Amino acid sequence: MQRMAHVIGLDPASMAEYTRLHAEVWPAVLARLRASNITNYSIFLREPEMLMFSYWEYRGTDFEADAKAIAADPVTQDWWALCGPMQRPLDTRAPGEWWAGLQEVFHMD
């Protein structure tokens, strides 16, 4: 199992809609994540900075292939088309990233 975390900004004017959407995530989006071995997925919001922190556990053996399957899913693409414009990627993210990856520096079981 691999723990993964990311951070991104949120447009303050979109907070209500973004949180509403995530209170009612489309079942097909959740099914695709599960099929791609993503579990224990959470998103947290820090106000007033409007920073979102995501955490999930990857339980597969080929994250690159599983991530490609998520990105190729038409329902997930529709979901991203709704949520993406509300997000504010960090200027310091790595090339090719939308949500900026975080390095784990501590973990306690």
N, C-alpha and C positions, 0 to 999 in steps of 0.2 A: 504494500500500500504506500502510495506517495501523497503527502499533503501538499496542496498547492494554494497559493494566495496571490491576489491581484488587487490593484487600486486604480480608481478612475474618479474623475469629477462628475458632478451632476448639475445640470442647469437648474438653478433655484426655482425658476418659473414652472419647471416640469415635475417638481417633487411630488405633488399630489397624484398626478397621473402615473408617474413611474411606480410609486408605492402601491397604487390601486392595481396596476397591471401585475405586479409581483405578488399581490395578495390572491390573485386569480390566474396563476401561470397556466397557460394552455396545456392540457394533458399530453398532447403529442410532443411538445417541447420537453416536458419532463421524461417522457418515454424514451426520447432520443438520447437524452443525457444518461439515463440508466443503461440503455443499450450500449453506450460508449464508456461504460464502467466508471461513471461519475456518481459518487455518493456523498452524503453528509454535506450538501451544498448550502451555504448561507451567504447572504449579502447584508452588510451592516452600513449604516449611514452616520456620518459625523457632521453635525451642524455646529456652528454656522459655516464651517469651511466647505461644506457640500462635497465631502470626499466619501466615496463608497469603497468598502473593503469586502472582497469576496474570499471565501474559503471553501475548498472541496477536497475530497479524498478520491484519488484515482486508484482503482483496483484492477486495472488491466495490465497488459504486458507490452502494448505498443501505443503509446499516447499519440504519436504523430498520426497514425492511421485512424484512431478513434476521433481525434480532433478534426481530421478531414471529413469523416463521416458526419459529424455534427455540422460542419460548415456547408456540406453538400445537401443537407436536408432542407427541402422547400419550406416546410412549416417553420423551422428554425430561422431560415432566411427572412420569412415574413415577420417573425418575432423581432429579429434584429433590426428590420426596417422601421419598426415602431419604436424600439428602445434606443437604438443608436443615436438618433438626432437629439435625444435628451441628455446624452452622456457627453462629458468633456474630458477627452484623453489628456494625460499629462504630457507636457512638452518634452519631458526627459525619458519617455518610454523608448524601448529598443525598436529598431526598425522592424516593421511587420507586426508589432503589438498594437492592440487597441486598449485593453486593460493592461496596465504595466505590471509585470511580474515582480513578486517580492521574494527576497531570500529569507529562508527560515534561519534564525539565529538562536532559537531556544525552543525546546519542546519538553514537556513533562508528561509522562504516562500516568 
